[in-house]
Every structure is written in C-alpha cells, then in structure tokens.
C-alpha cells in the first residue's frame, strides 16, 4: 500500500543522485533525458508526449493520481482515498469497510480536506535565491532564503491564478517555482471494499505476488461542475506485455540517496529505532482498542492501516541501514568525492570540510532531539484536537506577521489549506482522541523525563491519561464552527479562549518555538550550507546528468514490465484472480468480500490482477499512472516489493520492483462485481 | 527495577572478561581475588568471610536474595516478589497493588512457583567434560557435552541431597558443578504497595536520584517450619558512608562482554530491533487493555511492569551497540588478540579462524532466525496456557527418553521444577491469555509470512484473534489438576488429549524441533567450538586473572559508595525521603500511598532513601545484599543507573552505577508505616 505521509517531507533534506543504473532515476519534467530513454527502450517519446502526460497527472495532498476521462474523473489508489472515506464515515457507517459507489454524478460526495493539483508551469528561480543569500552567514542565509521563497510564491500567486510552490532541488543546487492548477472541490466517485482493495492487509503489504484492487475514483469539480480534462490518459484495459517499456509519472515523496555517512548513521542510531518503538506501541494500542467492539474497530481502522504501513517502511529502512555493504558503498562514494575535490584546486578553495560541519550539526541535533520531536514536532500532542489547537494558536499569531517573516507553513500561500482543514466537518472520536493524546503525553514524559519543565507543568497533578480525558472532554474544537470562529477572531480570540486544548498548547508554544529556533539556526542552517557545498562539487564533476532526490514534486521515470529472482526462484510479473480465491481464509485480512463471492461463477478467474515493473518509485508515487509508449494508462501503481523500501537510500535494479493494479481486473470488477456501467462507459469500455 | 528474566540465560553464550578497571569484575567465589580487593580497599577479608557471605546469599528463580535472620527470613526486592504476589492475587484482590503484611508466621503464604537455592559446594569438572568431547566434530561434540553434563548432574543428585547444576564458565574454558540446598516452600512475609516500592514507575526506572522502597521479605520453610539460617547477614540500619568499601554477592544474569564484533552486530542488526518492536507493541496492548477497567488494570499490572523494564534495558543495549566508539573498542581488542595469536606458533597451530567460523554460523542463524524465534522459542505461542501445553507435549515425550539424550530443560534434575510449575494453582485470566496468544499468532504470521506451512495450517480459516479465543475458551489447562493428570499420564495421555491447546502444540512440535536441531548443529555447535578456541587463546595470555561472563551463578564484586558526574553536574550518592514527597503528583506512578500520607507528620523526612555505588552488577543481581567489610548488610540492590545497561558489553567505571535501598528507610517504613514490630525485632532492631 506504500502510503506516504506528506508531512514527512518538510524536515527532509534533498540531494543530488547520480543515475548509475539504466532504469534508475526520478526525473523532473524539465530535466527528463528523452534521448537516453528512447535509446534504452527503443521508443519515440517527444516533448508533446511529456506535456500531455504532465497535464494528465494529478497531485493529491497525500498521493498521485491521473485524469482518466475528459470530465475530470481521477484514478488513484483506494488507500489514497481512504482518509476521505474515513472523514465521510461515522460510528454507524464505514465507507472504508463497505466501499463507495456513486450511481450518478449527484451521488458523488465532496472529500472534506482533499485537493487536486495539476502542474502547469515551472520557473527556474535559482539566480534569485542565490542573490538573496549571497554573503550571509549560515543562520542569516537560512532566514533570507525562506523569506525570498515566500516572497516569490506570493508574487506568483498575485500575478496568476495558480497555486505557486517553491521547490528545492539538488540540495539547493537549483530552486524552482512550480505553478499548479488547484482544485479544492474533489468528490469521491468509487471505492471498493477495503477487504479486496487491501486483500492480504499488513501481512501482504510490500509483498509480491499480490492481489489488491487498490483503486479509487475521484472527480474534480469547479463551480459545481466537473472540470474539463481533455489531456486525460486513456485506459488500455489489455494492460502491458511482459518486457514492455513503461513509464511512471508521479510524486515520489522523499529519498535520501546521497545523505552523508554521518546522516545515515543518525537515522540508524537515533531516529528510526525510536520512531519504530513509538509506533509499534501505538499499533498495539490501536489493535487492542479495536477489540473493544465493532464501532471501535471501525473508527480506528484508517489510523491503524497507516501506522502499520509506516512501520513496515521504516523497519525495512532500518534493515537497509544495518546492511554493512550499503554503508560501505556510501562510504566509498563519499571518499571518492572527497578525493576528487582534494585534487581540484578550484573546487578546494573555500570549500572547507562540509562533512565535518554536518557531523557537528548532527551532534547538536542529538542534544535537542527529544525536545524537537516531542514539543516542536508535536509527538507529545497527538490527535486531531491537539493539531487544531496548535494550528489556531500558531496560525493566528503567525498570520499577523509580515508574510515573509512567518513560519513557512503559515504563509499566505499556505493559509487557504490550513483554513480548509480547520473548517472541514470531519468526525472527531473522543475515545480515539483520548487514546492518542494520552499515549503521546505519556511517551513525552518518558523521553523528556518527569522533571522536564513542560512535563512538570502539565502533569504536576494528573496522569497522562487523566489529563487527556479532561482536555478532550472539555474541548469544543471538534466543532468546525468553533474552530472557524477562533480562526477568524485571530490571536486576540485565541488568547481569550478558555478551551482547555487551546490553553494547553498556549502553555507550551513558547518552549516549542525556542527548540525550533535552535534547530533551525544550529542544525538546519549549517547542514543546508554544507550540503549546498557538497552539491556544487558534485555538480561540477557530473553536471545535470543526474537527478535530484525526491521532493513530492512531479517526476517521470522509465522501465519495463518484469519480475525478479527471489531465493533462486523466478517471481513472475503478473498475478491472476484465481489465486486470490485460493489464498482466502475467510477471516480479515484474507477475506474476499461477499460482493465478489456472490458473482464468483461469472468472473473470469484468469483475469490478470496485479503486476510488477522495475520502475524507480517510492511512497508518494501511490496512485501514479503506469503509462505505455503510446501514452495510455496500462496500470495503477500502488506499492513496491519489500526490496523497494531500501530505494530510500539506493536503487537496486536487481531486486527493486514497483507494483501496479492491472487494468483488466478494474474492468472485471467494475463490470461484474460493482455494475458500474456508467463509469465503464466513461472510461471508454 | 532491573528485572531479569532467567529464561534469557539459556541461549546466551559465555566468555572470558578481562578486568580492566579497579572495581570491575563479577568474580566466582572460587576465583575471587582476595589480595587484590583487600589491597584496593584496605580491607582484611578472608576465606571465612567469603564462606559466610556465600551461605547467606540466596538464589531465587528470578533474582538474588539473602538471609537476614537465623530463622530463614529472606530479604529481596519487591519486584522479585511481584510475580509471587500476582500468583496469589485474583481479579478481586491485588497483593501487587496493596502490598502484603503477615502479622504472624501463620499469615505467611506459600509462593506457588518460587524456589530458594543456597550454594553449598562447587566442583571443577572441566577435565571430565573435555574427555567426553575430545576428538569429536562440532555437532557431535555439542551433543556429547550436553549428555556428559546431564550425566554428571544426575550422578551428583543421586549421591547427595543437593540440587546439582552444571555451569559453563569462560566459554567452556571451565566447567563446574554447583551444588545447592534448594527450598521449594518459600512464603511471602512482607511487601509494601507497588506505589512506594516502584515510586516513579517506568519513567524513573534505571534513573538515579531515586526513591523506591523496592523491598520484599520471604521466608524459607522445610517440613512446615522455618529453616535455620545461622549464617545470616545482620542488617546495619545506619547504612554505609560515602566512599565506604562495599561488596555485592549475587547472581548477575547475562553479560556479553567478549562477544565477537560479528556477534555484537547480529544483536544490533537483527535481534534487538525486532525484539523492541515486538514488545513495544505488546506494551501498547497491555496499556490499552488496562484502560478497560480496574480489573483489567490489576490483572495486567505485573506483566506490563516486566515488559516495560525489559524494553528499557534493551533499548539502552541497542543504543550502546549504536555507539561507534564501543564497536571500535571491541574491534581493537579483537584485532590485538588476533595479532598476538599470529605471533605465537604454539597457539596458531590448529587454531584456524574462529572469528570467520562464527560469522558463517551467524549467517546460517539469520536464515532461520524467524522460525527459531517464533516456533522453537515460542514467540508465536505466548501465554500461560500455551506454555503449559508445550511443557506437557514436550516434557512427557522427553521424559521417556534416557536422561542423557533429553533436551537439557527436561533432564531428571530439571523435572521437579517443571512439575512444580505445572501443579501450581495460579490464576489464568482468559482475557489476558487471548490477548497474548492472539498477538503472538498475528506476529508469527507477519514474520513467517501468511504462506508459511505452520501459518497456513493454523490460520487457514481463522484470524489470529479468533483462533486464540477458540483455544483459550476450549482449553482446560487452567486447572492444575488437569495439567497434573496429563503429566502423570505421560505421552500416551497427552497424545489422546483433545484439549485444543494441546492439539495446537502437538501440530507444531515437529517443526519446532526441526528448527532447533538445525540451530544446535549449525549455529550453536560451531560457535561453541570457535568461542572455546578464542577462550583458550585468551587464557593462554591472561590466565585466570580474568573473570567469566555472567551466567546467573553466584558472584562477588567490590566497589565503594559513590555518585558520578552527569552533564558536568555531580550526582550525590544518597537521596532522602523529603524529596519523594516533593516529586509526588498524586497520580500513578508518582503517587505516595495513603499508608504513608497518613503518618507523614511522624516520619523523619531526612531519612536516607536510596543510594548509589560503583559495583559492577547487572540484571539478576536484583535483591542482592550490599555488604560492608564487617559482613553486615548495608543496602539492598535493586537497579542500576541508565549507564549501567551498557554493562552488558563493557564496564564504564566513570558512569556505571548500581542502586540500592538504604536500610534506614526500611526501618522507618516497617516501624512507622507498616507497624511490623515483630519483623523489626527479628531483624535485630
């Protein structure tokens, strides 16, 4: 299912990656190596092909998608639609569990917090940013860079109808302004039951062979009508052949392929183990909570799936970092670069030792890591209500500053999305809020220690669970009208509020801001400076024949349909429907839903189900179209195999495989199981 | 609280450790460096002192303890008595929560499964074992060694009234037979409430300064009467002075100070991360289960405390292994030894490359690791009922083989303890059994994969939770009479049983045995052979001026009362009662019980509470007496500071500190809070 949480990108660093393997690379559309791809695959792609694919590809808030009809119909994964389905559900009715099937346009329901972006223009702003930071010391340059990026976004949005977002590529080797057509009225059209969308559940996640109908359909609306999307991808229900050239357009979230050795060790030694312990415990709490009855099971399902997916990703990332051969390879690359710099007097001048500077900054980070995680990154304050409180306290205060001086998540460009989320009517389940907040407060006490000032203040006379219960039951922030009133009232209204959740965040905001300030000035700034120096040195020797690390911005890559060899045995690139029935146990997550059982006799059990390719994708590519050389959609990416997770750090062309839903099973399901004839007609079949 | 689970020792390897620091070392009583200790501490200990301390020290099944009166009164930690208290509790009454206070000998209640051992004699059997294995290849030598150890234990028990257990020291450099006086009638006399015994709970665990009255009193009985224990330790209620020479006698469980670099990496890369994820999830399930009401909270408390303690230990162990300086130090030591061997033709002859042999065996282990953990080590089958089923199926089958051919845990010497546990009337809570078994089956499916034959067979038509519910509700093994009947009926009775828990284990026993066989022959045997070669080389250059790794057998070490420096600030070695009241929040685990609040005015708030020393101890030393040069008990060890956890791999004399309860707070509590006047009189005050 390869879910990817967009929030993770904010703190990530970006680097230049050299494409060592034929099919490796997540190329921006302004840097796609057309000649190289055509030569490797014997295809004849041209700029028009690229333009059409670009404007057919959609970025959701959490995933990728694509237009598949001229009337705004958007195909993505079930797991990308799941949070929308959960927001539309209640204690009584779960669209996650039961699926969703709009019989007509009138039945299509707006997703409370989803957006759909289409990339329209890309502008290189590198020179402007470099001018803004020239001659400044680390921390000042860091501030100036952020201010300049905010200003350029603001100017762009003033001058155009687009949503403008800056993009840092090559660790600051390039800065771009990406301009999107944004649709904020995105409606759910179709989703199958989770039981078939995520057949095999967590045990099968990141495995192949696989049998998941991980599809969902949305539709973009504007002014109450479906948008026109003439550049859509036609679905080719026959799917691709083994060995056929295929392309994935999408938004890979984060890769860290050129972190320094010291940064990889920081992940391995500090961040990943602690994260895995924290979320393994939450997993246990969610599972046990779900045992409390059908309602509990229903309201926690979406959260639990997300947690389990992230655990699987991170534990394989940790495995990768525990693989000494990977670290040795990284060390050798680093050493080779250092040697080539030492030999080049031009590069060497003023170069300093960026690797050492990074190590120093990382030592600083270790010293403030727990406070950073628990206070500023809010690991101590989990749950929807706590997030609302934080956004209200922070957002109203930041909004009153000049745009360029604000935290980047509250600039004018970002505020409409903040407001959309504050105003969205989504369910807030008190039991789940208590669980999440209580757990996070308890772990904050564990890791900051019971004598930390914030912990002492909050928990002087209460247990974490007791405090959580009091805050959740006393807060009115579950009501969107209350949230919007505070938001509109600004910092004065927030300061006057006696909502206990607001009071709680007000009491810790200063300390959280203080930690962030130290982090930005003493960790982020010197690392940014050092990585820019490393990037420049790398650029000097390799030029733009390299691709930047993933940043949840639009990329294209190429490959072929193929399996791989596991423990000496070949893994075929296609699965078929029959085997899903054979593997079914009748119990979740290996249960084939009744809707399928009822029509089993009429199904073609030989229908291709899922397929594997060697495209280089990671989380964020979920929902990406798999495209053939003719520009047709021949698959729907939803996952990678287990080896693909180390794709965060390097691309292993021998074993790293991407996984897609085959179009044939979509047709079989829409036609025979879900009787979605109008949709099939719209899809051209 | 430093709980230490004895089971962990079974699979551990033992090595020779060189004592680098003045106060480092866990010395067996037959190898204690009297002259060196007397010189370092300016004391005059002699053999009589050693003999008296040895016969006053007690080994419990999970901890250390000591006789503190002539009438069999045994002092240990509250957390060492906690499992007994839990076994005596019910859904309605928790002695863990409320404490236990026998007003007279008649009120002392037998612990269902506890034993108390006193070490009486030690016999060197190295030559006999070496003779048994001489000239044999790895796997055959491994089998022959186990058979010889079993035979020697059997002969010893036939010839004496002692419980005889073989001990492997110096990784097979020495073999000993330890002969114990065993008491199986051990009764609980006194325990305070958990709230004060474990004040600060998990957040404070492995921290200092500290305020825990982590004490419990037991009494050994024989033929219905208290045993005579003339060699008891007199309690000196004044406690020790700062800087005073102090000694700890006890049973450190496991250290791994001379694992090879490859073995340390196996722990770091494979074992510890997976263990931490598994138990963090269980922690979450237990905490959420406890939210289900007072009864749930009560019946899971003991398990949860144990899990949290083990998590803290292992996460600091992982931190240690992620400390590159530690690994570099280990690498340097290994290299130095390799060089000294290369220079010595006598050592070099026939030495081979044991480090390489270990690496090969570890690679084999990685290939079977999940099956080993989930099947043979039963991580897939957790809970009391599953353990009973396994012991019944395995134990009855093994019992019918010749003694020397059995698994070592079912030899004649081991059987009485197996039978004691099968026959003990202890509570079995169905809800908790379902949780534990369901969770472990679910994780087994995750890690072995849904298509593993065992997983397919067990879960072909059921969910893990569904299967757990069916097995727990259908099993009769909660009844000790049912268990004993099956045990007495032998393998025929077990084969005929239709108890679903028995059926479950019967269906997987062959596969579990098969994995064990491969592990023993292809991992354990070559590693044992290789480590013996390394040990001999080390012996050759260092002799017995070194101490063996910990093996849950009796050791003595020496040190002084002292604090340390943390972040540039001194930590004083004593805490006082007043600060406990200041830190109390009123909510668990920072709640001071009513019994103390009621008499607060009468308490001397200046009473010393806990203290720290630089003795070299680890888990298993819990409950150990802290002894002064006069042979008086001046403290009760119950924990180490956070730095002590890396004591598994090395002793850091700068920061590694042991923590004890001060005798003064015991007197204050027994006198003013618990009115235990008879006990105080027996304790000589």
Interface residues (C-beta under 8 A of the other chain):
Chain A: X200 X202 X203 X204 X207 X265 X268 X269 X270 X273 X276 X277 X278 X280 X281 X282 X283 X284 X285 X286 X287 X288 X289 X291 X292 X311 X315 X318 X319 X322 X323 X324 X435 X439 X445 X446 X449 X450 X451 X459 X460 X461 X462 X463 X465 X466 X583 X585 X586 X587 X588 X590
Chain B: X200 X202 X203 X204 X207 X265 X268 X269 X270 X273 X276 X277 X278 X280 X281 X282 X283 X284 X285 X286 X287 X288 X289 X291 X292 X311 X315 X318 X319 X322 X323 X324 X435 X439 X445 X446 X449 X450 X451 X459 X460 X461 X462 X463 X465 X466 X583 X585 X586 X587 X588 X590
